[in-house]
Amino acid sequence: MTSPPTPSLPGVAVLLAAGAGSRFIGTTHKLLAPLGDRSVLEASLAAVRAAGFSSIVVVTGAVAIPPSYLDDPTIVVRHNPDWARGQATSIDVGLRAVAELGSHVAVIGLGDQPFVTATAWRDVARAESPIAVATYDGTRGNPVRLEADVWPLLPTTGDIGARELMRLRPELVREVACDGSAADIDTQEDLAPWT
């Protein structure tokens, strides 16, 4: 007897990979920097893939992502030409893609956070709340689940994402305790302990 198929996760994953990475001083962009046997972005993307979403939107911008990273039928690539105006513009691009895919739930994470686990992505995706946010040892991080009703409340420019909305509307927010780490790779010093 075969077991029933695992249902796909609610919503669409959105991985933001558009920023300049200007604090990372090195021969490559931080997303393409080596982390073990793969790059920072490959590690982040591997966790999203392993989570089991039926669709993943990758928002690109400042750096060209190697096509081999994105060679997966579940991945939809959207370029953000306004990436320099801040993370909010990339979130907007991602949310428009989620809507085009027919979903009313986006689960958003960052390409420079390679230690966010597949379990964290799954647990946040399954949290039924207008906004759900991963926490690590009590500190909020990523990913963040956003239902379509709150999308119009998000900023359209700047680098604050959903943080200000969560502060202003705490009644909409559910925290989800997660394993792993939301550590950003912003500098060579951030990367050094992991390599």
C-alpha positions, 0 to 999 in steps of 0.5 A: 500500500502506498502512502498518500502524497504529502500536501504542498505547503500553503502559499508561495515562498519568496526569496529576496536576492536583489540587494547590492551587498555593499558591506561585503568586501571581496571578489564576489557578491555576498550571495555568491560567496562560498559557504562550504561546498556551495554558495550562500544563496544556494544554501538558502535556496536549498532550505526553501526547496526542501520545505516543499512549496509548490512554487518559489519566487526568487527576486533578483536585482543587483547581481546576476544569479547563475542560471544553474541556481534557478534550474527548477520547475518550481522556481519563478524568477522576477527581476526588481529594476528598483532594487536600489530603493530598498527591500520594500520594492523587492517585497512588492515585486515578490507579492505581485508574482505570488498574486500572479500565481494565484495565491493569497499567502506569501512566505518571505525570506532572505537569500543571505540567511543560509541557516534558516531551515526547511522546518522553519519555512514549513512551520511559518507557512502553516501558521494560520495568522494574517502575519506569522514570523519566525523567532529564534531564541525569542528574537524575530527573524525570517521567514515571515508569512503574509496574507493578502489582506495585509499586503496593502499595509506594507511600505513601498520603499526603504529597507524595513519590510514588514517590521514596522507593520508588525510593530503597529499591528501586533494583533495580526502577528503570530510568532513561531518558534524555530530552530536554526538561525536567521543570521545574515551574511552581510560582511566577510566577518559574518561569513568567516565563522561558518567557513 
